[in-house]
């Protein structure tokens, strides 16, 4: 694998972790969480990267 080819998965991993951190910070700052408790959303965000974060941003927080 070339050095550029090895860099792409690392960048994707860093972006996924940054997105999870953003979603977890939004969850921590939220006064109201819709549908499920905040602990549920935290587990979903962590385990289903990046789809859990997308689901929380679309379904879990008030608009």
mmCIF file of the N, C-alpha and C atoms, coordinates in Angstrom:
data_MODEL
# 
_entry.id   MODEL 
# 
loop_
_atom_site.group_PDB 
_atom_site.id 
_atom_site.type_symbol 
_atom_site.label_atom_id 
_atom_site.label_alt_id 
_atom_site.label_comp_id 
_atom_site.label_asym_id 
_atom_site.label_entity_id 
_atom_site.label_seq_id 
_atom_site.pdbx_PDB_ins_code 
_atom_site.Cartn_x 
_atom_site.Cartn_y 
_atom_site.Cartn_z 
_atom_site.occupancy 
_atom_site.B_iso_or_equiv 
_atom_site.pdbx_formal_charge 
_atom_site.auth_seq_id 
_atom_site.auth_comp_id 
_atom_site.auth_asym_id 
_atom_site.auth_atom_id 
_atom_site.pdbx_PDB_model_num 
ATOM 1   N N  . UNK A 1 1  ? 0.856   -1.192 0.000  1.00 0.00 ? 1  UNK A N  1 
ATOM 2   C CA . UNK A 1 1  ? 0.000   0.000  0.000  1.00 0.00 ? 1  UNK A CA 1 
ATOM 3   C C  . UNK A 1 1  ? 0.889   1.238  0.000  1.00 0.00 ? 1  UNK A C  1 
ATOM 4   N N  . UNK A 1 2  ? 0.520   2.187  -0.807 1.00 0.00 ? 2  UNK A N  1 
ATOM 5   C CA . UNK A 1 2  ? 1.291   3.422  -0.890 1.00 0.00 ? 2  UNK A CA 1 
ATOM 6   C C  . UNK A 1 2  ? 1.005   4.293  0.321  1.00 0.00 ? 2  UNK A C  1 
ATOM 7   N N  . UNK A 1 3  ? 1.885   5.216  0.636  1.00 0.00 ? 3  UNK A N  1 
ATOM 8   C CA . UNK A 1 3  ? 1.635   6.109  1.784  1.00 0.00 ? 3  UNK A CA 1 
ATOM 9   C C  . UNK A 1 3  ? 0.340   6.903  1.647  1.00 0.00 ? 3  UNK A C  1 
ATOM 10  N N  . UNK A 1 4  ? -0.013  7.314  0.430  1.00 0.00 ? 4  UNK A N  1 
ATOM 11  C CA . UNK A 1 4  ? -1.265  8.040  0.239  1.00 0.00 ? 4  UNK A CA 1 
ATOM 12  C C  . UNK A 1 4  ? -2.456  7.124  0.477  1.00 0.00 ? 4  UNK A C  1 
ATOM 13  N N  . UNK A 1 5  ? -2.346  5.866  0.071  1.00 0.00 ? 5  UNK A N  1 
ATOM 14  C CA . UNK A 1 5  ? -3.421  4.906  0.279  1.00 0.00 ? 5  UNK A CA 1 
ATOM 15  C C  . UNK A 1 5  ? -3.630  4.590  1.744  1.00 0.00 ? 5  UNK A C  1 
ATOM 16  N N  . UNK A 1 6  ? -2.575  4.633  2.530  1.00 0.00 ? 6  UNK A N  1 
ATOM 17  C CA . UNK A 1 6  ? -2.687  4.382  3.963  1.00 0.00 ? 6  UNK A CA 1 
ATOM 18  C C  . UNK A 1 6  ? -3.246  5.595  4.695  1.00 0.00 ? 6  UNK A C  1 
ATOM 19  N N  . UNK A 1 7  ? -3.120  6.761  4.115  1.00 0.00 ? 7  UNK A N  1 
ATOM 20  C CA . UNK A 1 7  ? -3.575  7.990  4.757  1.00 0.00 ? 7  UNK A CA 1 
ATOM 21  C C  . UNK A 1 7  ? -5.095  8.123  4.723  1.00 0.00 ? 7  UNK A C  1 
ATOM 22  N N  . UNK A 1 8  ? -5.730  7.632  3.683  1.00 0.00 ? 8  UNK A N  1 
ATOM 23  C CA . UNK A 1 8  ? -7.180  7.791  3.530  1.00 0.00 ? 8  UNK A CA 1 
ATOM 24  C C  . UNK A 1 8  ? -7.958  7.148  4.675  1.00 0.00 ? 8  UNK A C  1 
ATOM 25  N N  . UNK A 1 9  ? -7.704  5.886  5.058  1.00 0.00 ? 9  UNK A N  1 
ATOM 26  C CA . UNK A 1 9  ? -8.450  5.311  6.180  1.00 0.00 ? 9  UNK A CA 1 
ATOM 27  C C  . UNK A 1 9  ? -8.206  6.040  7.507  1.00 0.00 ? 9  UNK A C  1 
ATOM 28  N N  . UNK A 1 10 ? -7.011  6.561  7.677  1.00 0.00 ? 10 UNK A N  1 
ATOM 29  C CA . UNK A 1 10 ? -6.710  7.301  8.907  1.00 0.00 ? 10 UNK A CA 1 
ATOM 30  C C  . UNK A 1 10 ? -7.516  8.589  8.958  1.00 0.00 ? 10 UNK A C  1 
ATOM 31  N N  . UNK A 1 11 ? -7.608  9.297  7.846  1.00 0.00 ? 11 UNK A N  1 
ATOM 32  C CA . UNK A 1 11 ? -8.389  10.536 7.787  1.00 0.00 ? 11 UNK A CA 1 
ATOM 33  C C  . UNK A 1 11 ? -9.867  10.240 8.024  1.00 0.00 ? 11 UNK A C  1 
ATOM 34  N N  . UNK A 1 12 ? -10.384 9.170  7.425  1.00 0.00 ? 12 UNK A N  1 
ATOM 35  C CA . UNK A 1 12 ? -11.787 8.795  7.625  1.00 0.00 ? 12 UNK A CA 1 
ATOM 36  C C  . UNK A 1 12 ? -12.041 8.460  9.093  1.00 0.00 ? 12 UNK A C  1 
ATOM 37  N N  . UNK A 1 13 ? -11.128 7.743  9.720  1.00 0.00 ? 13 UNK A N  1 
ATOM 38  C CA . UNK A 1 13 ? -11.270 7.408  11.141 1.00 0.00 ? 13 UNK A CA 1 
ATOM 39  C C  . UNK A 1 13 ? -11.267 8.656  12.017 1.00 0.00 ? 13 UNK A C  1 
ATOM 40  N N  . UNK A 1 14 ? -10.381 9.583  11.729 1.00 0.00 ? 14 UNK A N  1 
ATOM 41  C CA . UNK A 1 14 ? -10.318 10.823 12.503 1.00 0.00 ? 14 UNK A CA 1 
ATOM 42  C C  . UNK A 1 14 ? -11.605 11.630 12.328 1.00 0.00 ? 14 UNK A C  1 
ATOM 43  N N  . UNK A 1 15 ? -12.117 11.692 11.116 1.00 0.00 ? 15 UNK A N  1 
ATOM 44  C CA . UNK A 1 15 ? -13.374 12.413 10.876 1.00 0.00 ? 15 UNK A CA 1 
ATOM 45  C C  . UNK A 1 15 ? -14.543 11.745 11.597 1.00 0.00 ? 15 UNK A C  1 
ATOM 46  N N  . UNK A 1 16 ? -14.580 10.421 11.611 1.00 0.00 ? 16 UNK A N  1 
ATOM 47  C CA . UNK A 1 16 ? -15.654 9.706  12.301 1.00 0.00 ? 16 UNK A CA 1 
ATOM 48  C C  . UNK A 1 16 ? -15.583 9.948  13.804 1.00 0.00 ? 16 UNK A C  1 
ATOM 49  N N  . UNK A 1 17 ? -14.399 9.949  14.370 1.00 0.00 ? 17 UNK A N  1 
ATOM 50  C CA . UNK A 1 17 ? -14.244 10.216 15.801 1.00 0.00 ? 17 UNK A CA 1 
ATOM 51  C C  . UNK A 1 17 ? -14.640 11.654 16.112 1.00 0.00 ? 17 UNK A C  1 
ATOM 52  N N  . UNK A 1 18 ? -14.239 12.587 15.274 1.00 0.00 ? 18 UNK A N  1 
ATOM 53  C CA . UNK A 1 18 ? -14.606 13.989 15.492 1.00 0.00 ? 18 UNK A CA 1 
ATOM 54  C C  . UNK A 1 18 ? -16.119 14.172 15.425 1.00 0.00 ? 18 UNK A C  1 
ATOM 55  N N  . UNK A 1 19 ? -16.773 13.493 14.499 1.00 0.00 ? 19 UNK A N  1 
ATOM 56  C CA . UNK A 1 19 ? -18.226 13.574 14.390 1.00 0.00 ? 19 UNK A CA 1 
ATOM 57  C C  . UNK A 1 19 ? -18.893 12.999 15.637 1.00 0.00 ? 19 UNK A C  1 
ATOM 58  N N  . UNK A 1 20 ? -18.382 11.872 16.146 1.00 0.00 ? 20 UNK A N  1 
ATOM 59  C CA . UNK A 1 20 ? -18.921 11.293 17.378 1.00 0.00 ? 20 UNK A CA 1 
ATOM 60  C C  . UNK A 1 20 ? -18.764 12.248 18.557 1.00 0.00 ? 20 UNK A C  1 
ATOM 61  N N  . UNK A 1 21 ? -17.607 12.867 18.660 1.00 0.00 ? 21 UNK A N  1 
ATOM 62  C CA . UNK A 1 21 ? -17.372 13.823 19.751 1.00 0.00 ? 21 UNK A CA 1 
ATOM 63  C C  . UNK A 1 21 ? -18.346 14.988 19.643 1.00 0.00 ? 21 UNK A C  1 
ATOM 64  N N  . UNK A 1 22 ? -18.555 15.493 18.432 1.00 0.00 ? 22 UNK A N  1 
ATOM 65  C CA . UNK A 1 22 ? -19.510 16.583 18.234 1.00 0.00 ? 22 UNK A CA 1 
ATOM 66  C C  . UNK A 1 22 ? -20.912 16.166 18.683 1.00 0.00 ? 22 UNK A C  1 
ATOM 67  N N  . UNK A 1 23 ? -21.355 14.984 18.255 1.00 0.00 ? 23 UNK A N  1 
ATOM 68  C CA . UNK A 1 23 ? -22.695 14.518 18.618 1.00 0.00 ? 23 UNK A CA 1 
ATOM 69  C C  . UNK A 1 23 ? -22.825 14.304 20.125 1.00 0.00 ? 23 UNK A C  1 
ATOM 70  N N  . UNK A 1 24 ? -21.798 13.751 20.752 1.00 0.00 ? 24 UNK A N  1 
ATOM 71  C CA . UNK A 1 24 ? -21.854 13.538 22.200 1.00 0.00 ? 24 UNK A CA 1 
ATOM 72  C C  . UNK A 1 24 ? -21.858 14.869 22.952 1.00 0.00 ? 24 UNK A C  1 
ATOM 73  N N  . UNK A 1 25 ? -21.145 15.868 22.458 1.00 0.00 ? 25 UNK A N  1 
ATOM 74  C CA . UNK A 1 25 ? -21.180 17.195 23.090 1.00 0.00 ? 25 UNK A CA 1 
ATOM 75  C C  . UNK A 1 25 ? -22.555 17.828 22.936 1.00 0.00 ? 25 UNK A C  1 
ATOM 76  N N  . UNK A 1 26 ? -23.150 17.688 21.753 1.00 0.00 ? 26 UNK A N  1 
ATOM 77  C CA . UNK A 1 26 ? -24.511 18.195 21.553 1.00 0.00 ? 26 UNK A CA 1 
ATOM 78  C C  . UNK A 1 26 ? -25.491 17.491 22.488 1.00 0.00 ? 26 UNK A C  1 
ATOM 79  N N  . UNK A 1 27 ? -25.325 16.204 22.645 1.00 0.00 ? 27 UNK A N  1 
ATOM 80  C CA . UNK A 1 27 ? -26.189 15.432 23.545 1.00 0.00 ? 27 UNK A CA 1 
ATOM 81  C C  . UNK A 1 27 ? -26.021 15.904 24.986 1.00 0.00 ? 27 UNK A C  1 
ATOM 82  N N  . UNK A 1 28 ? -24.794 16.160 25.399 1.00 0.00 ? 28 UNK A N  1 
ATOM 83  C CA . UNK A 1 28 ? -24.541 16.608 26.771 1.00 0.00 ? 28 UNK A CA 1 
ATOM 84  C C  . UNK A 1 28 ? -25.126 17.993 27.035 1.00 0.00 ? 28 UNK A C  1 
ATOM 85  N N  . UNK A 1 29 ? -25.172 18.842 26.016 1.00 0.00 ? 29 UNK A N  1 
ATOM 86  C CA . UNK A 1 29 ? -25.709 20.194 26.189 1.00 0.00 ? 29 UNK A CA 1 
ATOM 87  C C  . UNK A 1 29 ? -27.216 20.264 26.048 1.00 0.00 ? 29 UNK A C  1 
ATOM 88  N N  . UNK A 1 30 ? -27.833 19.202 25.548 1.00 0.00 ? 30 UNK A N  1 
ATOM 89  C CA . UNK A 1 30 ? -29.272 19.227 25.283 1.00 0.00 ? 30 UNK A CA 1 
ATOM 90  C C  . UNK A 1 30 ? -30.063 19.193 26.584 1.00 0.00 ? 30 UNK A C  1 
ATOM 91  N N  . UNK A 1 31 ? -31.056 20.056 26.672 1.00 0.00 ? 31 UNK A N  1 
ATOM 92  C CA . UNK A 1 31 ? -31.955 20.041 27.820 1.00 0.00 ? 31 UNK A CA 1 
ATOM 93  C C  . UNK A 1 31 ? -33.013 18.960 27.660 1.00 0.00 ? 31 UNK A C  1 
ATOM 94  N N  . UNK A 1 32 ? -33.440 18.746 26.437 1.00 0.00 ? 32 UNK A N  1 
ATOM 95  C CA . UNK A 1 32 ? -34.502 17.785 26.139 1.00 0.00 ? 32 UNK A CA 1 
ATOM 96  C C  . UNK A 1 32 ? -34.005 16.842 25.052 1.00 0.00 ? 32 UNK A C  1 
ATOM 97  N N  . UNK A 1 33 ? -34.218 15.547 25.269 1.00 0.00 ? 33 UNK A N  1 
ATOM 98  C CA . UNK A 1 33 ? -33.902 14.546 24.261 1.00 0.00 ? 33 UNK A CA 1 
ATOM 99  C C  . UNK A 1 33 ? -35.205 13.843 23.911 1.00 0.00 ? 33 UNK A C  1 
ATOM 100 N N  . UNK A 1 34 ? -35.507 13.777 22.627 1.00 0.00 ? 34 UNK A N  1 
ATOM 101 C CA . UNK A 1 34 ? -36.775 13.205 22.189 1.00 0.00 ? 34 UNK A CA 1 
ATOM 102 C C  . UNK A 1 34 ? -36.682 11.697 22.021 1.00 0.00 ? 34 UNK A C  1 
ATOM 103 N N  . UNK A 1 35 ? -37.752 11.007 22.372 1.00 0.00 ? 35 UNK A N  1 
ATOM 104 C CA . UNK A 1 35 ? -37.879 9.587  22.070 1.00 0.00 ? 35 UNK A CA 1 
ATOM 105 C C  . UNK A 1 35 ? -37.266 8.648  23.078 1.00 0.00 ? 35 UNK A C  1 
ATOM 106 N N  . UNK A 1 36 ? -35.982 8.766  23.360 1.00 0.00 ? 36 UNK A N  1 
ATOM 107 C CA . UNK A 1 36 ? -35.275 7.849  24.240 1.00 0.00 ? 36 UNK A CA 1 
ATOM 108 C C  . UNK A 1 36 ? -34.426 8.635  25.228 1.00 0.00 ? 36 UNK A C  1 
ATOM 109 N N  . UNK A 1 37 ? -34.007 7.996  26.323 1.00 0.00 ? 37 UNK A N  1 
ATOM 110 C CA . UNK A 1 37 ? -33.135 8.693  27.287 1.00 0.00 ? 37 UNK A CA 1 
ATOM 111 C C  . UNK A 1 37 ? -31.768 9.025  26.674 1.00 0.00 ? 37 UNK A C  1 
ATOM 112 N N  . UNK A 1 38 ? -31.093 9.978  27.275 1.00 0.00 ? 38 UNK A N  1 
ATOM 113 C CA . UNK A 1 38 ? -29.788 10.418 26.773 1.00 0.00 ? 38 UNK A CA 1 
ATOM 114 C C  . UNK A 1 38 ? -28.766 9.284  26.784 1.00 0.00 ? 38 UNK A C  1 
ATOM 115 N N  . UNK A 1 39 ? -28.843 8.396  27.764 1.00 0.00 ? 39 UNK A N  1 
ATOM 116 C CA . UNK A 1 39 ? -27.898 7.279  27.833 1.00 0.00 ? 39 UNK A CA 1 
ATOM 117 C C  . UNK A 1 39 ? -28.042 6.368  26.616 1.00 0.00 ? 39 UNK A C  1 
ATOM 118 N N  . UNK A 1 40 ? -29.268 6.153  26.184 1.00 0.00 ? 40 UNK A N  1 
ATOM 119 C CA . UNK A 1 40 ? -29.513 5.349  24.988 1.00 0.00 ? 40 UNK A CA 1 
ATOM 120 C C  . UNK A 1 40 ? -28.853 5.993  23.775 1.00 0.00 ? 40 UNK A C  1 
ATOM 121 N N  . UNK A 1 41 ? -29.062 7.301  23.620 1.00 0.00 ? 41 UNK A N  1 
ATOM 122 C CA . UNK A 1 41 ? -28.487 7.988  22.473 1.00 0.00 ? 41 UNK A CA 1 
ATOM 123 C C  . UNK A 1 41 ? -26.963 7.961  22.510 1.00 0.00 ? 41 UNK A C  1 
ATOM 124 N N  . UNK A 1 42 ? -26.377 8.064  23.695 1.00 0.00 ? 42 UNK A N  1 
ATOM 125 C CA . UNK A 1 42 ? -24.918 8.016  23.805 1.00 0.00 ? 42 UNK A CA 1 
ATOM 126 C C  . UNK A 1 42 ? -24.384 6.673  23.311 1.00 0.00 ? 42 UNK A C  1 
ATOM 127 N N  . UNK A 1 43 ? -25.045 5.586  23.683 1.00 0.00 ? 43 UNK A N  1 
ATOM 128 C CA . UNK A 1 43 ? -24.617 4.260  23.235 1.00 0.00 ? 43 UNK A CA 1 
ATOM 129 C C  . UNK A 1 43 ? -24.795 4.121  21.726 1.00 0.00 ? 43 UNK A C  1 
ATOM 130 N N  . UNK A 1 44 ? -25.919 4.599  21.215 1.00 0.00 ? 44 UNK A N  1 
ATOM 131 C CA . UNK A 1 44 ? -26.178 4.518  19.772 1.00 0.00 ? 44 UNK A CA 1 
ATOM 132 C C  . UNK A 1 44 ? -25.131 5.318  18.999 1.00 0.00 ? 44 UNK A C  1 
ATOM 133 N N  . UNK A 1 45 ? -24.830 6.525  19.453 1.00 0.00 ? 45 UNK A N  1 
ATOM 134 C CA . UNK A 1 45 ? -23.828 7.360  18.783 1.00 0.00 ? 45 UNK A CA 1 
ATOM 135 C C  . UNK A 1 45 ? -22.479 6.652  18.769 1.00 0.00 ? 45 UNK A C  1 
ATOM 136 N N  . UNK A 1 46 ? -22.108 6.066  19.900 1.00 0.00 ? 46 UNK A N  1 
ATOM 137 C CA . UNK A 1 46 ? -20.798 5.432  20.020 1.00 0.00 ? 46 UNK A CA 1 
ATOM 138 C C  . UNK A 1 46 ? -20.705 4.148  19.203 1.00 0.00 ? 46 UNK A C  1 
ATOM 139 N N  . UNK A 1 47 ? -21.736 3.321  19.234 1.00 0.00 ? 47 UNK A N  1 
ATOM 140 C CA . UNK A 1 47 ? -21.665 2.013  18.586 1.00 0.00 ? 47 UNK A CA 1 
ATOM 141 C C  . UNK A 1 47 ? -21.951 2.041  17.088 1.00 0.00 ? 47 UNK A C  1 
ATOM 142 N N  . UNK A 1 48 ? -22.731 2.987  16.633 1.00 0.00 ? 48 UNK A N  1 
ATOM 143 C CA . UNK A 1 48 ? -23.150 2.997  15.234 1.00 0.00 ? 48 UNK A CA 1 
ATOM 144 C C  . UNK A 1 48 ? -22.549 4.170  14.458 1.00 0.00 ? 48 UNK A C  1 
ATOM 145 N N  . UNK A 1 49 ? -21.291 4.414  14.656 1.00 0.00 ? 49 UNK A N  1 
ATOM 146 C CA . UNK A 1 49 ? -20.602 5.502  13.966 1.00 0.00 ? 49 UNK A CA 1 
ATOM 147 C C  . UNK A 1 49 ? -20.689 5.307  12.468 1.00 0.00 ? 49 UNK A C  1 
ATOM 148 N N  . UNK A 1 50 ? -20.998 6.275  11.677 1.00 0.00 ? 50 UNK A N  1 
ATOM 149 C CA . UNK A 1 50 ? -21.523 7.609  11.923 1.00 0.00 ? 50 UNK A CA 1 
ATOM 150 C C  . UNK A 1 50 ? -23.051 7.645  11.929 1.00 0.00 ? 50 UNK A C  1 
ATOM 151 N N  . UNK A 1 51 ? -23.686 6.472  11.686 1.00 0.00 ? 51 UNK A N  1 
ATOM 152 C CA . UNK A 1 51 ? -25.137 6.453  11.542 1.00 0.00 ? 51 UNK A CA 1 
ATOM 153 C C  . UNK A 1 51 ? -25.865 6.776  12.844 1.00 0.00 ? 51 UNK A C  1 
ATOM 154 N N  . UNK A 1 52 ? -25.283 6.417  13.978 1.00 0.00 ? 52 UNK A N  1 
ATOM 155 C CA . UNK A 1 52 ? -25.899 6.755  15.257 1.00 0.00 ? 52 UNK A CA 1 
ATOM 156 C C  . UNK A 1 52 ? -25.938 8.255  15.482 1.00 0.00 ? 52 UNK A C  1 
ATOM 157 N N  . UNK A 1 53 ? -24.861 8.934  15.121 1.00 0.00 ? 53 UNK A N  1 
ATOM 158 C CA . UNK A 1 53 ? -24.830 10.393 15.236 1.00 0.00 ? 53 UNK A CA 1 
ATOM 159 C C  . UNK A 1 53 ? -25.816 11.066 14.311 1.00 0.00 ? 53 UNK A C  1 
ATOM 160 N N  . UNK A 1 54 ? -25.913 10.553 13.107 1.00 0.00 ? 54 UNK A N  1 
ATOM 161 C CA . UNK A 1 54 ? -26.884 11.103 12.160 1.00 0.00 ? 54 UNK A CA 1 
ATOM 162 C C  . UNK A 1 54 ? -28.298 10.889 12.683 1.00 0.00 ? 54 UNK A C  1 
ATOM 163 N N  . UNK A 1 55 ? -28.571 9.702  13.217 1.00 0.00 ? 55 UNK A N  1 
ATOM 164 C CA . UNK A 1 55 ? -29.899 9.412  13.765 1.00 0.00 ? 55 UNK A CA 1 
ATOM 165 C C  . UNK A 1 55 ? -30.214 10.346 14.929 1.00 0.00 ? 55 UNK A C  1 
ATOM 166 N N  . UNK A 1 56 ? -29.231 10.573 15.808 1.00 0.00 ? 56 UNK A N  1 
ATOM 167 C CA . UNK A 1 56 ? -29.474 11.483 16.929 1.00 0.00 ? 56 UNK A CA 1 
ATOM 168 C C  . UNK A 1 56 ? -29.751 12.896 16.426 1.00 0.00 ? 56 UNK A C  1 
ATOM 169 N N  . UNK A 1 57 ? -28.949 13.378 15.487 1.00 0.00 ? 57 UNK A N  1 
ATOM 170 C CA . UNK A 1 57 ? -29.140 14.739 15.003 1.00 0.00 ? 57 UNK A CA 1 
ATOM 171 C C  . UNK A 1 57 ? -30.483 14.899 14.303 1.00 0.00 ? 57 UNK A C  1 
ATOM 172 N N  . UNK A 1 58 ? -30.968 13.862 13.630 1.00 0.00 ? 58 UNK A N  1 
ATOM 173 C CA . UNK A 1 58 ? -32.239 13.936 12.916 1.00 0.00 ? 58 UNK A CA 1 
ATOM 174 C C  . UNK A 1 58 ? -33.442 13.654 13.825 1.00 0.00 ? 58 UNK A C  1 
ATOM 175 N N  . UNK A 1 59 ? -33.311 12.694 14.739 1.00 0.00 ? 59 UNK A N  1 
ATOM 176 C CA . UNK A 1 59 ? -34.473 12.209 15.498 1.00 0.00 ? 59 UNK A CA 1 
ATOM 177 C C  . UNK A 1 59 ? -34.440 12.526 16.991 1.00 0.00 ? 59 UNK A C  1 
ATOM 178 N N  . UNK A 1 60 ? -33.275 12.693 17.563 1.00 0.00 ? 60 UNK A N  1 
ATOM 179 C CA . UNK A 1 60 ? -33.177 12.761 19.011 1.00 0.00 ? 60 UNK A CA 1 
ATOM 180 C C  . UNK A 1 60 ? -33.216 14.140 19.619 1.00 0.00 ? 60 UNK A C  1 
ATOM 181 N N  . UNK A 1 61 ? -32.866 15.131 18.880 1.00 0.00 ? 61 UNK A N  1 
ATOM 182 C CA . UNK A 1 61 ? -32.860 16.465 19.487 1.00 0.00 ? 61 UNK A CA 1 
ATOM 183 C C  . UNK A 1 61 ? -34.016 17.294 18.943 1.00 0.00 ? 61 UNK A C  1 
ATOM 184 N N  . UNK A 1 62 ? -34.512 18.191 19.752 1.00 0.00 ? 62 UNK A N  1 
ATOM 185 C CA . UNK A 1 62 ? -35.629 19.046 19.290 1.00 0.00 ? 62 UNK A CA 1 
ATOM 186 C C  . UNK A 1 62 ? -35.153 19.999 18.195 1.00 0.00 ? 62 UNK A C  1 
ATOM 187 N N  . UNK A 1 63 ? -36.040 20.318 17.297 1.00 0.00 ? 63 UNK A N  1 
ATOM 188 C CA . UNK A 1 63 ? -35.680 21.190 16.168 1.00 0.00 ? 63 UNK A CA 1 
ATOM 189 C C  . UNK A 1 63 ? -35.950 22.631 16.482 1.00 0.00 ? 63 UNK A C  1 
# 
